[in-house]
Amino acid sequence: MNKSIIANVMPEETRVALLENGELMEISVERSESGHLVGNIYKGKVKNVLPGMQAAFVDIGRDKNAFLYMGDAGRQAACQHLTVGQDVLVQIAKDAMGDKGPRATISLTLPGRYIVLMPTVDYIGISRRIEDEHERERLRQLAEKIRPAGMGVIVRTVAAGKSQDELMEDMAYLANLWLTLNARAKRTNAPALIYRDADLVVRIVRDYLTNDVTEFIIDSQEAYNRVIDLLKYISPEFIECVRLHEANGPEGDVFSRFNIDTKLESLRNRRVDLNCGGYLVIDYTEALTVIDVNTGKFVGNTNLAETVFQTNLEAVAEIARQLRLRDIGGIIIIDFIDMAKAEQRSAVLNALELELKKDRTKSNVLGITSLGLVEMTRKKARQNINSMLYNQCPCCLGRGRIKSPETVVIDIKRELRKLNKRPRTGGRLLIQVHPQVAEFLNRPGELKRLEQETARTLAVETAPTMSPEMFSLLWKPD
């Protein structure tokens, strides 16, 4: 597989895209003003303890307190006694979303190139992407040998094939970093930021630059220099795949060069077309995301059952791509087209699990419900791309629907009839509405009928800037 990493760096914003065989698969955006919280370590102060929920709210010095669920840290942490006013080291595991503050954990992690150090947990883990059992066992033995006593280690995918010396160098850096952070925490008053995770460009080098990446293109000289300097230290073998794109050229920034901006615009759409003629509909709710599969124009070549099966199989690949591309997390419900044969349902589920293995973010397919819906979960840490780039529509307020012009006209008539019951004043009644609503009020005979019913002189005024759902009734003296 041919993988490319494309980075567009501006003073205000950094955008990084991952392409697989030329197709956009993932997009990450980080803004300089707001930055990111996930991975940051704070010395916080407990503000409120909820024993019944095994949770607490911790002041980390930001506008919203962090929610600390002690059950996340396992039995040992769940038994830890927290009191109001107590200082505690926490790491942000999930960004603030909507009205909810960030979610924190006391199971701290410090990611390196080859390993992740877990200074507060006694544990050894090997990346699930390393499938060779002999290599997994070799890395497990190395991790056991090099880890500090009482601390945990997760061996990352990129560590496959690496020597003990390379892993020890990574471990030495992370162990020293932990000593530094621990000392800083002891002399710092809460609430305070103790450790800030690397910026997006460095995280991409650390987390995404693997042997299957053929090119890493950056359109900022400063960011390019930082990447080269970092690679000289951690992975010099990747330097040759990093290229600088001249942003001042005729093509503009690197996203324009690869036509990524146009592809990003499609993320606003609920509907995603499939090559076969079918399509997906993706809807977001507060609790979960729903994906509906439809045959659309696809009529197949054999019979209905086979047409449905082929549509579902093609939908699987696109669903997995959209989950990564839109960074959809939490509970996900997929409504595939009904399949009568058990072997076809099983084949679609297996295909889905196979596609999800390509995703770095952990997911779990739970199976098919009695209603034929596929239930799955996907880890959610940061705001998805839609939440970051777009605000709620001021007209529909997130409903995805606004009142039709006919409905607004009926609302106007209802309000006029209420006015008939009040004391009358002289003059003309001006009805201000959106142009689409004005078209209905100005239909032949419509306004005249209203004047006769209400015994008032009426006039319609269009207000292009007014919401299509809104209207106003104003008295104009004669």
N, C-alpha and C positions, 0 to 999 in steps of 0.2 A: 504494500500500500504506500502511495506517495503522499506524505504529509508535509504541509507548509504552515509556518506560523507567520502571520502578517501583523506588524505593530505600527499603529498610527499614534504618534506622541505629540501632544500640544501642551502648552503651559497649563491650560485649564482641565484637560481631559486626556486620558490614555485609553486607547481601544486596541484590543488584541483579538485577532480572528484565527481560528484553526481550520484549515482546509484539508480534506482528505480526497485525493484524486480530483482536485479542483473544485470540490463541492464544499460549501460552507457548512461546518458541523457545530462549531462552538464560537461564542462571542463573549468577551469580558470587557466591561467598561468600569473605569475608576476615575472619579473626579477629584481634582486637587483640593477643592474647597471642603468637600465632605469626607474625602478619604474613605478608608474602610476600617471596620472594627474587628472583623473576624481574625483571630490569631493574636490580637493584642492582649497583653497581660496587665492587670490593674491591681493595685493595692486598694481594696475597697473597704467600706464600712457598712456593716449590717444595719439596715434601717428597720426591717420588719421581719419577723419569723413566723412561718405558717406551719406549725408542727403537723397538723392533719394532712398537709400536702407534701411533707418532707421538703419544704422549699423555703426560700428567703428572698427578700429584695435587698440588693446591695447597691449603695451609692458609689459610683465609679467616677464621679466628677463631671458627668454629662447631663443633658437635659432630662433623660429618663433613667431610672434605676434599672440595673440588670436583674433579671430573674434567675435565681440559682436553684436548680432542682437537684437535691442531694442524691436522689436515686440514680442519676446519670453516672455518678462516680463509683457505684458499686456498694457492697455491704459495708465496707470499712468506713467510707465517707458518709453513708447514710446514717451511721451511728454517731457521727461526730456531732457534738453539741454546739450549736450556734446561739449566741445571745445578742440582743440589740446593743449596738455600739462597738461590737467586736470587730477587729481588723481581720481581713481575709484576702488571700491572693486568689484571684479568679482570672480565667481566660475566656474571651468572648467566643462562643461556639456558633452563634447565629445572630445576624444583623437584626436591628430593630425593624419591624414590619408593621405598617399601619399604625394602630394605636398601641401596639405592644412594644415594650422596650427590648433591648438585646437580651439574648439568653446566654448565661455563663455556666462554666464548669470549674471545679477545683482540680480536675484531672488535667494538669498542664502538659503541653507538648511543645517541643522546640524542633522544628523541621530543619534537617540538613539536606545535603545533596543525595546521600545514599541511605541515611537512616533518620528516624524521628526519635528523639530522646523524650522519655516520659519520666521526669524526675520524681514524681509523687506516686508512681504505681509500679509494682513489681510484676513485670509482664514481658513476654517476648512474642512478637507477631511477625509474620512474613506476608508480603503483598500477595493478594489472591491472584494477581496477574502472572506471578511466577508459578508455572504449572508443573515444571519438571521436579519430581519428588526428590531426586538426588541433589539437585541444586538447592531446593528448599531446606533439606537436612543440613547441607554444608553451611548455608547462611545462618541457620538456627544455631549451629555449634559455634560459629564465629561470633554471633551476637551474644551468646552466653559467655564467651571468653572475654570480650572487650567491654561489656557494659559495667558501669559502676555498681557496686553492691547496693541492692535494694531499689535500684532504678529499672525502668522498663525501656524496651527498644522495639521499634517497628522497622523492619527492613524494607526499603522501598524497591519498586520494580527495577529502577535503573541500577540497583546494586548487583543484579544478576551478572555473574562472571567476574566480579571485582575481587581484588585480593584483600587479605587481612589488613595489610598496611594502609590501603585506601580507606577501608572502613574505620580503622583506628584513627586516621587523621581527621575524619569527619567527627568521630566520637570525641576526640580531644577538644576540638573547637566547641562543640555543643556543651560538653561538661564544663569548660571554662566559662562559657556564656552563662550557664546556670549559676555558677558561683558568683559571677558578677551581678546577676539579677537579684540573687538572694541577698547579697550585701547591700545593694541599692534599696531593696524593699525594707530592710531593717532600719535604715537611716532616713526613710521618707515617711512623711505623715500622710495618712489616707484622707480623702481619696486622691490617687495619683496614678498616672500611666507609668508603668515600670518597664514595659517592653513593647515596641511597635513592630508589627510584622513588616516584612519587606514590601516595597511598592510593587505594582502589578508587573512591570517589566522584569524585575528580579525574580518574582514568584514564578513567572513563566519559564525562565531559565532553570530555576530550581525544580519545578514540578512537571514541566511538559517537554523539555528538550531531551529526547530519547533517541535511540539508534535509528528509529524509523522516520525521523524528521529529516527531510532532504534540504530544506532551506528555511532560514529565519530572516525575514526582511524587515528592516526598521527604517522609518523615514525621518529620524532625528539623529543628528550627529552626536549630541550629548548622550542620548540613550544608547546609541551604537557603541560609543567608547566605553560606557559602563559595562555593557554586556561582554565586550571583548576582554576587559580587565578582569571581570569575574570568571570568565571561562579559562583564562590563563592560569587561574588559581585552582579551580575545581574540576574542569573537564576540557583541557586544551584540544582534545580530538574533535570538538564540535566547532572550533573557531572557523574552519573553512566553509561551513554552511551558512554563516552569518553574513548578510549583505546590507549595504546602506543604499536606500532609495533616495534619490535627489528630489526632495519635495518641491523644489522651485522649478522643476522641469515642466514641459507642456502638459503632462498628465496630472499634475497636482499631487496631492498626498497619495500614499500607497493604497488606501482604501478605494480611491477613485480608479487607480490603475487596475485593480482586480475586480472592479464593479461590485464591491461589497456593500456600499451605501444603498444601492438599489435593492439588494437582497435583504438588508435590514428593514427596509420599509414594509416588506411582506410580513414581518412579524406582528404587525398591527392587525392583520386579517384573521378572522375566526376560521375562515375556510382555507384549506390547503389542498390543492388539486394533486391527484395521483396521475402517473403517466398512462395508466390503463384507461382513464376516463372517470374513475371513481374519485371520491374526495373525503377529506376529514373535516369535522367541525370541532373546534377546540373552545371550550367555555370554562371560565374561571369562577369559582365561588369562594366564599370565605373559608370553607372547610375542606374543599377538595377541587380537583380539576377533572372535567369530564371530556372524553374524546369519543366522538361518534363516527363510525365508519359507514359510508354510503357507496352503492354501486355507481350512482350517477349515470353517465352515458355508456358505461361499459356493459355490453350485452353478451360478451363471450363468444366462443365458437362451438361449444358442445352442448351442455345443459345448464340449468339454473344452479345446481349444487356446485358444479365445477367453477362457474362464473363467480359465485360467492366466495368459494375457497381461494381462488386466484386473487380476487380483490383484497381479501383479508391478509393474504401473504404479502402482497405489495404494501398494504397499509402498515404492516409490522415494521418494515424498514423505515418508513417515513415517520411513524410514531416515535421510534427510538431516536431518530434524528431531531425531531421537534422537541423532545424532552431535553436533549442536550442544548439545542440551539436557543430555546427560550428559557433554559435553566428552570424547568418546572419541577417543583419539589412537593413533598408532603404526600397526601393520599391522592391516587389517580385511579379513576374508573374508566375502563375502555369498553365501549359497546360495539363489539364486532358484529358484522352481519350474521344472523343465525345460521348455524351449520348443523345439519341433522346427524352427520356421521361423527362418532366419537373419535375416530382416528384423525379426522380433519381438525377437530378442536384441539386434540393433543399436538398435532403438527404445528398449528398456529402458536400455541403456548411455547413449544420448544423453540420455534423460530424467534419469538419475542425474547426469550431468555438468552438466546445466542447473540442477538443484536445488542442487547443491553450489556453484554460483557465488554463491548468496545467502549463503554462509557466509564470514565474515571470515577464518577460519582456513584456511590453504592446504591443499588436498588434491590427490591425484593418482590418477585411475582408470587402472589398468594394463591392464585388459581381462579377458577370460574365459579361464580355463584349459581344458585338455582335459577336465577333469571337470565343466565347466559352472559353476565357481565364479568369482565376480567378485573380483579382487584390487584393493585400493586402500590408500592411506596417507593419514593426516591428521596434521598437525603437532601434537606433544604438548609443551606447555611447563609446564603446572601440573597438580597432582593433579586427577583428575576428581571430580565432585561426590559420587559414592558413596564414594570413598576418604576424602574430608574429613568427611562426615557420619556414616559408619558404621564400626564396628570389625568385625574378623573374628568370626564366631559362635564362642563358646567350646565349643559342642556339636559342630558339624561341622568346625570349624577351616578353614573356607573351602571344604570339599568340596561343600557344597550337599546333602549326604545324611548321615543318621545311621543307625546299625544299627536294624533293625526289632526290635520286642519279641521275636519268635520267635528272631532271631539271638542276642539277649542271653540268652534262656533257655537256648539251646544252649550258650553260653559258660559259663553258671553250672553246667550239668550237667558240662561238661568239667572245670571246676575242682573240682567235688565228687568226681569220679572220681579226680582226682590226689590229693585229700586221703585217699582210701581207702587209698592206698599208704603213708601216713605213720603213725607211732605215734598211737594214739587217746587222746583225753582225754575225761573225763566232761563231762556237761552237754549243753546244747542248742545247735544251730548256727542262728544268726539270719542270715537273708538279707535285706539291705537293698537295695531297688530303687525305681526310679521307679514311680508308680502304674500307668502303662501296662504295664510289665513284670509288676507284681504281679497284674494281671488274668489274665495267662496262667498264672502259677504257681498261682493260686487256682482254676483251672478244676477241676471235679469229678474227683477221683481223681488229679490231677497230683502233688500234694505227697505223697500216700500212696505212690504208686509210687516216688518218689524216696527216701522213707524206707526202703522195703523194699530197694531196690537198694543203698543206702549203709549200711544198718543204723544209721542215726542219727536222732535226733529233730530235726526241722526246723521252723522258723517263719519266716513272711514278714512283714517290716515295711516299710511304704511310706515313702518319703522324697521328698516333692514337690519339694524344692529340688535333688535329685540329678539329674545329667545322665541322660537316657534311655538312654545307652550304658553307664553305669557301674553297678557293683554292689559290695557288700562282704559278706564272710562273717565273722561275729563269734561267738566262743564265749561262751555265757552259762552260768555254773555253775548246777548244780541247787540 
